[in-house]
C-alpha cells in the first residue's frame, strides 16, 4: 500500500479558527480542572459549603461560567476535526476508516495512561469510546451491528448460565453488566444511525418510518406513565420518570416527522437533539421531584392504625433513606481516602488508587458516550457545511449564536442555582438538586456555542480583540498542552510532588494564569522550529502509520494559518 496516501495535515492546510478556539478551550479546561487537583475527584460537583469570601466567588464563577462549557467545546472541536479529516480523505480519494481507527485506538491508550499514571480526571478515553460510537453512527452496517449485539449477548449469558449450573466460577465469568451495556450501546447507536441515514417513509402518511416509531413509543410510554401515576405502590422514581420520558419521546417523534429533511441538516438536528433530550428528561424528572416533594408518611396511632398501603409506603421510604445514607457514607469514606493519598501518599499509592478508579469507571463511558456523540455530530455538521473553513462568510450566524447562546446558557445555570438556594415548601432542600443540575447541563450547549462564536467574532474583529489569535499555537499543540497541564498539576499539588494540595481558589487561579502564559510562550517557541507538538507528532505517526517530518526546513515565526486535525 502506498504510504504517501496517508499523509498528515501540513501546517498550511490548517484552519485558523479551529486552533484559536482550541487554545481558548484549553484555558477553560485548565480553570475547571485545577480545582480537582485540590479536591477529591469522587467529590466532584457543586461548591463546597465551607467556601466563603473570594474562594466562594471564584468557585461560583467557575461553576456557572466555565464548568461544563469547555468539555462541550472540546467535543464540538473533536467532531470538527473528524469532519476535516474525512473531507480531506474523500477529496484525495484515500482511505479514511483504517487510519481513523488507529487514531482512536491511540487516543484510548493515551487516555488510559493519562488516567492511571498522571490524574484521574481524564477525558481522552471518553472521547475515544465516543469516537467509536460516531463511526458506528456514520458508517456502521446493520448486519455487522446485529451480529456484534448477538455475540455480546451470547458471550454474556452463556458463561453466566454456566455459573448457575456450576460449570464456572463467578470470578472467571465475563461481567454480564458490562456486556449488556455494550449491547445496549450498540443498539442505541444503530437506532441513531437509522435516524441519520434512513430513507424509509410511510407512503400514505408521508412521514419517515423512524419518526413514526419514536412517536408511537412516546405515546405508549406517556399512556403507561399516566396509568402508573395512579399506582402509589410502585416506586416513586418510576412514577416520576416514565411520564416525562413519554412526553419527551412524543415531542421527538413529532419533530422527526416534521424536520427529518433535508438530509444535509440531519447531523446538527440529531446532535443537538441527543444532547437536549437527555438533559430535558433529567430536568423534567427533577422538576417533578421539586414541585411534588415526597410527603411524609402519616404515623400510625392507636385510634387510626396504619393501612397496609401506608405501612408498605413507610417501609419503602425508610429503605430508600437507608440506601441513600449508605451511599453517602461510602462516598465520604472514598473522599477521605482519596484526600489522604493526594496529600501524603507515595506515587505508588497514587498509581494503585487511579488504576482501581479507571477499572471501576471505564465501563461507565458507554453511558456517557451518547451525549458526547451528539456534540461530535454538531461539530461534524459545522465543517461539512463549510462554516468553519470560511468563518468570515458566516459571521451573522456566529453573532446570533453569541447573542442568544451565552445569555440563555448561563442564565439556565443561574436559574438552577436559585432553585437550590430557595427550595419549595414541604421539600427537605435536596429535591431541587436534580432540577438545578439538569438546567445547568441544558445550558452548557447554548453557552458552548456562544463561547465558540464569541471567539470567532473576536478573531475577525478590527480591534485589539483580534489578538486572540495568539492562542492558535496553544491550540495546535492541544494534546501536548492538555497532558502537560495534568503532569505539572500532579507534580505541583500532590503529596509525591511539591505537596500543595488543598490551596485556596485564589492561589489556584494564580497558578492557572502562570501556567497558561508559559504554555502559550512555549507553544510559539516550539512551533517556530517544529511542525507539530510532541504528542501531536506521535498521534499522527500512529494515525497514518508513517513518520511525519518534525523539524521545519528553516526555523521561522509561527505560521499565521493554524487549526485543523
JOJO-V267320 format. One record per run of one state. SS is the DSSP state (A for helix, B for strand, O for the rest). FROM is the first residue (numbers start at 0). LEN is the number of residues. If there is no record, write none. Layout:
# JOJO-V267320
((SS | FROM | LEN) (SS | FROM | LEN))
This chain:
# JOJO-V267320
((O | 0 | 2) (A | 2 | 4) (O | 6 | 4) (A | 10 | 3) (O | 13 | 2) (A | 15 | 22) (O | 37 | 3) (A | 40 | 3) (O | 43 | 9) (A | 52 | 13) (O | 65 | 3) (A | 68 | 24) (O | 92 | 4) (A | 96 | 21) (O | 117 | 6) (A | 123 | 16) (O | 139 | 2) (A | 141 | 23) (O | 164 | 11) (A | 175 | 22) (O | 197 | 3) (B | 200 | 2) (O | 202 | 4) (B | 206 | 2) (A | 208 | 21) (O | 229 | 6) (A | 235 | 24) (O | 259 | 3) (A | 262 | 29) (O | 291 | 16) (A | 307 | 37) (O | 344 | 2) (A | 346 | 38) (O | 384 | 6) (A | 390 | 31) (O | 421 | 11) (A | 432 | 27) (O | 459 | 4) (A | 463 | 13) (O | 476 | 1) (A | 477 | 16) (O | 493 | 11) (A | 504 | 23) (O | 527 | 2) (B | 529 | 1) (O | 530 | 3) (A | 533 | 11) (O | 544 | 6) (B | 550 | 1) (O | 551 | 14))
